[in-house]
Amino acid sequence: MRIEEKQYNGSIIGEITTEIADSVALIADLTGNRGGVYYEAGVARGLQLCNHPIKLIFTCPKDFFDSSGVHFDVRGDNIILYDNEDDLKQKLTARLQSVLKKEGVE
């Protein structure tokens, strides 16, 4: 979901935080090392530290990861590295099925 495509009242940060808190999973693609993605992942990580059940899943194209890298704070996470859109769909589907099954969400 893209926040700029949603109608809402109030601040954009408040709306982003609400949407993340209401989510089962947050998928953060690290391509380009965009600050907003890291911010949103940080919100999800903070919720996890407060025992919120949200699942945080990082993705990144393998060629970007190999050439540019990602911030050291997330480098140790199990990032889904993908070669193309079909590869991403396959790997992301498998990851979501695995983590959500463990939580009883299907």
Backbone as CSV, one residue per row, in Angstrom:
resi,resn,N_x,N_y,N_z,CA_x,CA_y,CA_z,C_x,C_y,C_z
1,MET,0.847,-1.172,0.000,0.000,0.000,0.000,0.883,1.222,0.000
2,ARG,0.468,2.207,-0.718,1.215,3.465,-0.781,0.357,4.537,-0.135
3,ILE,0.897,5.176,0.873,0.137,6.136,1.671,-0.381,7.296,0.832
4,GLU,0.375,7.706,-0.197,-0.078,8.835,-1.007,-1.287,8.484,-1.880
5,GLU,-1.641,7.211,-1.945,-2.824,6.783,-2.704,-4.049,6.628,-1.801
6,LYS,-3.897,6.932,-0.536,-4.976,6.757,0.439,-5.523,8.115,0.869
7,GLN,-6.823,8.177,1.105,-7.451,9.371,1.666,-7.423,9.263,3.187
8,TYR,-6.955,10.306,3.860,-6.897,10.296,5.323,-6.854,11.724,5.838
9,ASN,-7.117,11.882,7.113,-6.990,13.169,7.799,-5.825,13.077,8.764
10,GLY,-5.215,14.198,9.065,-4.118,14.214,10.025,-2.774,14.148,9.339
11,SER,-1.766,13.791,10.115,-0.396,13.791,9.591,-0.075,12.500,8.853
12,ILE,0.820,12.610,7.895,1.242,11.440,7.131,1.965,10.437,8.037
13,ILE,2.787,10.931,8.961,3.502,10.042,9.886,2.517,9.289,10.769
14,GLY,1.512,9.986,11.260,0.484,9.329,12.076,-0.253,8.252,11.306
15,GLU,-0.565,8.539,10.060,-1.286,7.563,9.235,-0.399,6.359,8.904
16,ILE,0.861,6.614,8.594,1.791,5.511,8.325,1.919,4.618,9.554
17,THR,2.095,5.231,10.713,2.236,4.474,11.950,0.990,3.639,12.242
18,THR,-0.177,4.227,12.038,-1.430,3.495,12.247,-1.540,2.308,11.305
19,GLU,-1.233,2.531,10.034,-1.305,1.444,9.054,-0.340,0.313,9.407
20,ILE,0.864,0.664,9.814,1.840,-0.368,10.178,1.359,-1.129,11.413
21,ALA,0.871,-0.417,12.419,0.401,-1.067,13.649,-0.783,-1.985,13.394
22,ASP,-1.582,-1.678,12.378,-2.752,-2.499,12.038,-2.418,-3.647,11.093
23,SER,-1.152,-3.800,10.728,-0.749,-4.800,9.737,-0.261,-6.092,10.377
24,VAL,-0.385,-7.161,9.628,0.135,-8.464,10.030,1.608,-8.561,9.644
25,ALA,1.946,-7.965,8.494,3.320,-8.014,8.001,3.653,-6.714,7.288
26,LEU,4.929,-6.363,7.332,5.439,-5.212,6.586,6.554,-5.727,5.693
27,ILE,6.415,-5.487,4.410,7.440,-5.875,3.447,8.180,-4.600,3.064
28,ALA,9.474,-4.561,3.343,10.289,-3.381,3.085,11.341,-3.721,2.037
29,ASP,11.212,-3.121,0.846,12.195,-3.346,-0.200,13.299,-2.299,-0.066
30,LEU,14.515,-2.760,0.084,15.652,-1.896,0.393,16.344,-1.308,-0.833
31,THR,15.790,-1.527,-2.013,16.375,-0.982,-3.235,16.519,0.532,-3.126
32,GLY,17.699,1.036,-3.381,17.930,2.471,-3.359,18.199,3.053,-1.982
33,ASN,18.147,2.211,-0.950,18.390,2.686,0.416,17.575,3.936,0.747
34,ARG,16.288,3.899,0.443,15.396,5.039,0.681,15.107,5.196,2.175
35,GLY,15.262,6.416,2.650,15.071,6.704,4.066,13.685,6.360,4.580
36,GLY,12.669,6.594,3.775,11.301,6.292,4.196,11.088,4.815,4.479
37,VAL,11.710,3.975,3.676,11.587,2.525,3.878,12.242,2.128,5.191
38,TYR,13.416,2.686,5.455,14.094,2.381,6.714,13.288,2.907,7.904
39,TYR,12.682,4.068,7.749,11.848,4.628,8.815,10.682,3.689,9.115
40,GLU,9.974,3.272,8.076,8.816,2.400,8.262,9.227,1.053,8.849
41,ALA,10.367,0.521,8.410,10.869,-0.724,8.988,11.215,-0.521,10.460
42,GLY,11.734,0.659,10.798,12.052,0.968,12.190,10.807,1.030,13.059
43,VAL,9.724,1.560,12.507,8.447,1.575,13.241,8.011,0.135,13.512
44,ALA,8.089,-0.715,12.491,7.702,-2.120,12.667,8.610,-2.815,13.675
45,ARG,9.909,-2.552,13.598,10.858,-3.163,14.536,10.556,-2.708,15.969
46,GLY,10.225,-1.437,16.130,9.848,-0.939,17.453,8.605,-1.621,17.979
47,LEU,7.627,-1.843,17.115,6.412,-2.560,17.525,6.756,-3.985,17.954
48,GLN,7.662,-4.630,17.216,8.084,-5.980,17.591,8.715,-5.990,18.981
49,LEU,9.501,-4.967,19.286,10.139,-4.891,20.596,9.117,-4.725,21.722
50,CYS,7.927,-4.244,21.358,6.826,-4.088,22.329,5.859,-5.266,22.246
51,ASN,6.334,-6.377,21.687,5.570,-7.627,21.576,4.398,-7.567,20.609
52,HIS,4.424,-6.648,19.663,3.428,-6.639,18.585,3.786,-7.786,17.638
53,PRO,2.806,-8.533,17.151,3.107,-9.704,16.318,3.453,-9.404,14.858
54,ILE,3.627,-8.149,14.467,3.913,-7.822,13.072,5.178,-8.532,12.589
55,LYS,5.129,-9.023,11.374,6.292,-9.664,10.759,6.947,-8.660,9.828
56,LEU,8.248,-8.481,9.962,9.016,-7.555,9.144,9.849,-8.369,8.165
57,ILE,9.598,-8.147,6.888,10.275,-8.907,5.836,10.998,-7.924,4.919
58,PHE,12.307,-8.111,4.795,13.109,-7.269,3.911,13.320,-7.968,2.579
59,THR,13.265,-7.189,1.486,13.586,-7.691,0.163,14.580,-6.739,-0.495
60,CYS,15.343,-7.271,-1.444,16.308,-6.437,-2.172,16.764,-7.204,-3.409
61,PRO,16.859,-6.515,-4.555,17.438,-7.195,-5.722,18.878,-7.601,-5.419
62,LYS,19.231,-8.809,-5.809,20.571,-9.326,-5.521,21.654,-8.434,-6.117
63,ASP,21.453,-7.920,-7.321,22.500,-7.096,-7.932,22.696,-5.777,-7.177
64,PHE,21.616,-5.180,-6.654,21.750,-3.963,-5.852,22.463,-4.275,-4.542
65,PHE,22.070,-5.370,-3.915,22.684,-5.777,-2.644,24.185,-5.996,-2.820
66,ASP,24.567,-6.662,-3.918,25.981,-6.959,-4.162,26.786,-5.713,-4.524
67,SER,26.167,-4.777,-5.246,26.929,-3.611,-5.710,26.891,-2.435,-4.737
68,SER,25.716,-2.140,-4.190,25.564,-0.974,-3.323,25.455,-1.324,-1.850
69,GLY,24.889,-2.464,-1.575,24.704,-2.883,-0.194,23.530,-2.193,0.480
70,VAL,23.246,-2.625,1.674,22.174,-2.048,2.483,22.794,-1.578,3.794
71,HIS,22.065,-0.784,4.531,22.577,-0.229,5.781,22.977,-1.352,6.732
72,PHE,24.052,-1.135,7.462,24.585,-2.184,8.347,23.584,-2.634,9.398
73,ASP,22.627,-1.785,9.778,21.645,-2.158,10.807,20.745,-3.311,10.382
74,VAL,20.558,-3.499,9.091,19.685,-4.576,8.625,20.449,-5.663,7.873
75,ARG,21.733,-5.444,7.667,22.536,-6.397,6.894,22.492,-7.799,7.500
76,GLY,22.316,-7.902,8.812,22.275,-9.201,9.476,20.914,-9.885,9.424
77,ASP,19.906,-9.186,8.913,18.578,-9.790,8.785,18.550,-10.767,7.612
78,ASN,17.601,-11.669,7.630,17.427,-12.642,6.552,16.674,-11.961,5.395
79,ILE,17.394,-11.208,4.594,16.821,-10.437,3.485,16.549,-11.365,2.313
80,ILE,15.374,-11.236,1.727,15.068,-11.981,0.507,15.784,-11.285,-0.645
81,LEU,16.786,-11.943,-1.206,17.500,-11.420,-2.362,16.905,-12.067,-3.604
82,TYR,16.554,-11.234,-4.579,15.881,-11.763,-5.767,16.539,-11.271,-7.049
83,ASP,16.372,-12.091,-8.105,16.957,-11.785,-9.409,16.009,-11.043,-10.332
84,ASN,14.720,-11.324,-10.206,13.718,-10.704,-11.078,12.363,-10.776,-10.378
85,GLU,11.341,-10.238,-11.006,10.019,-10.171,-10.385,9.454,-11.553,-10.075
86,ASP,9.631,-12.503,-10.981,9.129,-13.862,-10.734,9.842,-14.512,-9.550
87,ASP,11.147,-14.305,-9.463,11.924,-14.826,-8.343,11.436,-14.217,-7.033
88,LEU,11.180,-12.904,-7.047,10.662,-12.225,-5.853,9.312,-12.805,-5.447
89,LYS,8.412,-12.957,-6.392,7.081,-13.504,-6.076,7.184,-14.875,-5.427
90,GLN,8.023,-15.729,-5.985,8.183,-17.080,-5.454,8.758,-17.049,-4.031
91,LYS,9.830,-16.294,-3.838,10.489,-16.255,-2.533,9.628,-15.552,-1.480
92,LEU,8.957,-14.488,-1.879,8.120,-13.751,-0.935,6.901,-14.579,-0.534
93,THR,6.321,-15.275,-1.483,5.184,-16.159,-1.175,5.596,-17.230,-0.166
94,ALA,6.738,-17.841,-0.396,7.225,-18.881,0.522,7.482,-18.310,1.916
95,ARG,8.094,-17.130,1.987,8.390,-16.528,3.288,7.102,-16.178,4.028
96,LEU,6.164,-15.546,3.317,4.897,-15.173,3.957,4.150,-16.400,4.450
97,GLN,4.100,-17.437,3.637,3.425,-18.663,4.065,4.076,-19.237,5.309
98,SER,5.390,-19.196,5.366,6.107,-19.742,6.510,5.867,-18.930,7.775
99,VAL,6.073,-17.620,7.718,5.968,-16.824,8.943,4.528,-16.667,9.399
100,LEU,3.596,-16.595,8.464,2.203,-16.422,8.873,1.604,-17.738,9.377
101,LYS,2.051,-18.851,8.840,1.576,-20.162,9.298,1.957,-20.366,10.768
102,LYS,3.169,-19.951,11.117,3.641,-20.096,12.499,2.786,-19.276,13.472
103,GLU,2.189,-18.217,12.961,1.354,-17.349,13.795,-0.130,-17.723,13.715
104,GLY,-0.456,-18.744,12.932,-1.854,-19.148,12.796,-2.654,-18.266,11.865
105,VAL,-1.983,-17.472,11.039,-2.653,-16.634,10.054,-2.509,-17.311,8.714
106,GLU,-3.604,-17.532,8.030,-3.527,-18.195,6.720,-4.223,-17.370,5.674
